[in-house]
């Protein structure tokens, strides 16, 4: 059998260039085959892609290979990876979920126009506004996209664009979260849609409220195992930031090697 290719999916807003260090190091990893990056669509005018639509589009990349690839999904891309593995199990040899977003079917997401209005009225940047709203229980747990320093160095026009992107990201987060939760419930009620490929879960705690995040990931791991017919393993790294493909590419390469050994 040919070596398994590797497909890298960054979370929403993560450009393919963020994977450059991982690609250069994993290129010499054996038995990994070709490496490709895939960017997730955020939204389009008048349309926000459903999770199932994004998963369907991804299969065109996965089916282009002779051998099913290993899929490494970071952050919100984990929703897409899991949906693809459940709906199109023949297209994936193994999943590596790098600090994945945790589905929350009860997450409340603010409309785009309201979030933009709050950002403008408060005179703050989107990350700070989202965090304040989170403290009031109005949104799900904020994603770590750009650092505070990066946000504060942006121009006003770029900040407005960032506000729109953050609003769309939050809307997609809520929508996709509910879709994944529904898929998991369907496994329990119908006995179909199990994960059939090995899954490796990598949890990073640096910069987060580690106790809360660990508890959420522990619950996430339990749900994955309950809806899987293959092995689901996990490891926690306490000093690794969320954007680990930039900060700790070697760690990801090590996890790729572990996942490759598990691949079917």
RALIN-V286645 format. One record per backbone hydrogen bond with DSSP energy under -0.5 kcal/mol. NH is the residue of the N-H (numbers start at 1). CO is the residue of the C=O. If there is no record, write none. Layout:
BEGIN
NH	CO
NH	CO
END
This chain:
BEGIN
4	31
6	34
7	70
8	36
9	7
9	72
10	8
10	38
14	11
15	13
18	15
19	16
20	17
23	19
24	20
25	21
26	22
27	23
28	25
29	26
32	29
33	4
36	6
38	8
44	47
47	44
49	47
54	50
55	51
56	52
57	53
58	54
59	55
60	56
60	57
61	57
61	58
62	58
63	59
64	61
65	62
69	91
70	5
71	94
72	7
72	70
73	71
73	96
74	9
75	98
77	74
78	75
79	76
80	76
81	77
82	78
83	79
84	80
85	81
86	82
87	83
88	84
91	88
92	89
93	69
94	69
95	198
96	71
97	200
98	73
98	96
99	97
99	202
101	75
103	101
107	104
115	111
116	112
117	113
118	114
119	115
120	116
121	117
122	118
123	119
124	119
128	125
129	125
130	126
131	127
132	128
133	129
134	130
135	131
136	132
137	134
138	133
145	143
151	147
152	148
153	149
154	151
159	155
160	156
161	157
162	158
163	159
164	160
165	161
166	162
167	163
168	164
169	165
170	166
171	167
172	168
173	169
174	170
175	171
176	172
177	173
178	174
179	175
180	176
181	177
182	178
183	179
184	180
185	181
186	182
187	183
188	184
189	185
190	186
191	186
191	187
192	186
195	227
198	93
199	231
200	95
201	233
202	97
202	200
203	201
203	235
205	237
206	240
208	205
210	208
213	209
214	210
215	211
216	212
217	213
218	214
219	215
220	216
221	217
222	218
223	219
224	220
225	221
226	222
227	223
227	224
228	225
229	195
230	195
233	199
235	201
237	203
238	236
240	237
244	242
246	243
247	243
248	244
251	248
252	248
253	249
254	250
255	251
256	252
257	253
258	254
259	255
260	256
261	257
262	258
262	259
263	259
264	93
END
